[in-house]
Amino acid sequence: MKHAPAHTVREDIYGIAIGVFFCAIGITILHRGGMVTGGVAGISLLASLFTQQPVGTLVWIMNAPFIVFAFAAMGRAFGLKTLAVTAVLGTSIDLLGAALVVSDISPAFSALGGGTLLGTGILFLARHNASLGGTGVVVLWLQKRHGFNAGMGQLLFDAVLFAIAAALLPWPTVAWSLGGALAMNAMVIVWHKPGRYYG
């Protein structure tokens, strides 16, 4: 089978920008509802609930060791993209925090809507050989190197994070957050299948 040509630099920039936009909106909606989620976004959201620090700033801090791993395990191009995504995402989340004023938001919409938007953004990034960083780098490496499904790998990491959240947050918040994390990971499990798409 003849493969389609790889994405151009312009296509990568556009695709990654859209991915970051979806991720930033998803994380902001989750934050507005007091939710957490999986991966480095979830770690940052949970930390923000207790430290009152901006989520975007925490995304930078939590991502630092994973960016180093991205360069070492996935190569310079992937590492640079992940670094760029982290920089733009962190800034975008903090800007959206000021621009997106929400007086009231239902837990269901916050969790499921935010989780689905975040998962959609992650898909855009994966299609252009980039990620949010964090545990996403590790699971994408596991899939690329060992064939372990990225979505399932992320669920395992998230299980640890939610065990911590369950000890710190009210159970309704944890339950809705879990639904949001499942919505996010479902996007990756169902749609991120290497070999199905080319380019």
C-alpha positions in Angstrom: 0.0 0.0 0.0 1.3 3.4 -0.9 1.5 5.7 2.1 0.4 9.3 1.9 3.2 11.9 2.3 4.0 13.0 5.8 2.5 16.2 7.2 4.2 19.4 6.1 5.6 21.8 8.7 2.6 24.1 8.1 0.2 21.2 8.7 2.0 20.2 11.9 1.9 23.8 13.2 -1.8 24.1 12.4 -2.7 20.6 13.8 -0.8 21.2 17.0 -2.3 24.6 17.5 -5.8 23.2 17.2 -4.8 20.4 19.6 -3.5 22.8 22.2 -6.7 24.9 21.8 -9.0 21.9 22.5 -6.8 20.8 25.4 -6.7 24.3 27.0 -10.5 24.6 26.7 -11.0 21.1 28.1 -8.7 21.7 31.1 -10.3 25.1 31.8 -13.8 23.6 31.8 -12.6 20.8 34.2 -11.0 23.4 36.4 -14.1 25.5 36.5 -16.1 22.5 37.8 -13.5 21.6 40.4 -12.7 18.4 38.6 -9.5 16.5 38.1 -8.5 14.2 35.3 -5.7 11.9 34.2 -2.1 12.6 33.2 -0.2 15.8 33.9 -3.3 17.8 33.4 -4.9 16.0 36.3 -1.9 16.3 38.5 -1.9 20.1 37.8 -5.6 20.4 38.5 -5.4 18.5 41.7 -2.4 20.6 42.9 -4.2 23.8 41.9 -7.2 22.9 44.1 -4.9 22.8 47.2 -2.3 25.4 46.4 -4.4 28.0 44.6 -1.6 28.3 42.0 -2.6 28.9 38.4 -3.1 25.6 36.5 -1.1 26.8 33.5 1.9 27.5 35.7 1.6 24.1 37.4 1.5 22.4 33.9 4.9 23.8 33.3 6.3 22.6 36.6 4.8 19.1 36.5 5.9 18.6 32.9 9.6 19.4 33.3 10.9 15.9 34.0 8.6 14.4 31.3 10.0 16.9 28.7 13.5 15.6 29.4 12.2 12.0 28.9 10.6 13.1 25.6 13.9 14.2 24.3 15.7 11.1 25.5 13.1 8.4 24.5 11.2 9.9 21.6 13.8 12.0 19.8 14.7 15.7 19.3 11.7 16.5 17.0 9.1 15.0 19.4 10.9 16.6 22.4 10.9 20.1 20.8 7.2 19.7 19.9 6.3 18.7 23.4 8.3 21.6 24.9 6.5 24.0 22.5 3.1 22.4 23.4 3.8 22.8 27.1 4.8 26.4 26.7 1.7 27.4 24.6 -0.7 25.2 26.7 0.4 26.6 30.0 0.0 30.2 28.8 -3.3 29.4 27.0 -4.8 27.9 30.1 -4.0 30.9 32.2 -5.3 33.3 29.5 -8.5 31.3 29.2 -8.9 31.4 32.9 -9.3 35.2 32.6 -11.2 35.2 29.4 -13.7 32.4 30.1 -15.9 33.5 33.0 -18.3 30.8 34.2 -20.6 31.6 37.0 -22.2 28.1 37.2 -21.3 24.8 35.6 -22.9 21.4 36.1 -20.6 18.6 37.2 -21.7 16.4 34.3 -20.8 19.0 31.7 -17.6 19.9 33.4 -16.4 16.3 33.6 -17.7 14.8 30.4 -17.5 17.8 28.2 -14.1 18.9 29.5 -12.8 15.3 29.3 -14.0 14.8 25.7 -12.5 18.1 24.6 -9.2 17.3 26.2 -9.2 13.8 24.6 -9.9 15.4 21.2 -7.0 17.8 21.7 -4.7 14.9 22.6 -5.7 13.1 19.4 -4.8 16.1 17.3 -1.4 16.2 19.0 -0.7 12.5 18.6 -1.5 12.7 14.8 1.2 15.3 14.5 3.8 13.4 16.6 3.4 15.6 19.7 1.8 15.3 23.1 0.9 17.2 26.2 4.0 15.8 27.9 3.6 14.2 31.2 2.5 10.6 31.4 1.3 11.0 27.8 4.9 10.8 26.6 5.5 7.6 28.5 2.4 5.8 27.2 3.0 6.9 23.6 6.5 5.6 23.9 5.2 2.3 25.3 2.8 2.0 22.3 5.5 2.9 19.8 8.2 0.7 21.3 6.2 -2.3 22.7 2.8 -2.1 21.1 1.0 -1.4 24.4 -2.2 0.6 23.7 -1.7 4.2 24.6 -5.2 4.7 26.0 -5.0 1.6 28.2 -1.6 2.7 29.5 -2.9 6.1 30.4 -5.8 4.5 32.3 -3.2 2.6 34.5 -1.4 5.9 35.3 -4.7 7.6 36.0 -5.7 4.8 38.4 -2.9 5.9 40.7 -3.8 9.6 40.4 -7.5 8.9 41.2 -6.5 6.8 44.2 -4.8 9.9 45.6 -7.7 12.2 44.6 -10.2 9.8 46.3 -8.4 10.4 49.6 -8.5 14.1 49.2 -11.7 15.1 47.5 -15.5 14.6 48.0 -16.7 11.3 46.4 -19.2 13.0 44.0 -16.3 15.1 42.6 -14.1 12.0 42.3 -16.9 10.0 40.6 -17.6 12.8 38.0 -13.9 13.3 37.5 -13.5 9.6 36.8 -16.3 9.8 34.2 -14.4 12.7 32.6 -11.1 10.8 32.5 -12.9 7.8 30.9 -14.3 10.1 28.3 -10.9 11.6 27.6 -9.2 8.1 27.3 -12.0 6.7 25.2 -11.1 9.2 22.5 -7.6 7.9 22.4 -8.5 4.2 22.8 -11.1 4.3 20.0 -9.5 6.7 17.5 -5.7 6.5 18.0 -4.9 3.3 16.0 -1.5 3.4 14.3 -1.7 1.9 10.8 -5.2 3.0 10.2 -4.2 6.5 9.0 -1.3 7.6 7.0 0.6 10.9 6.7 
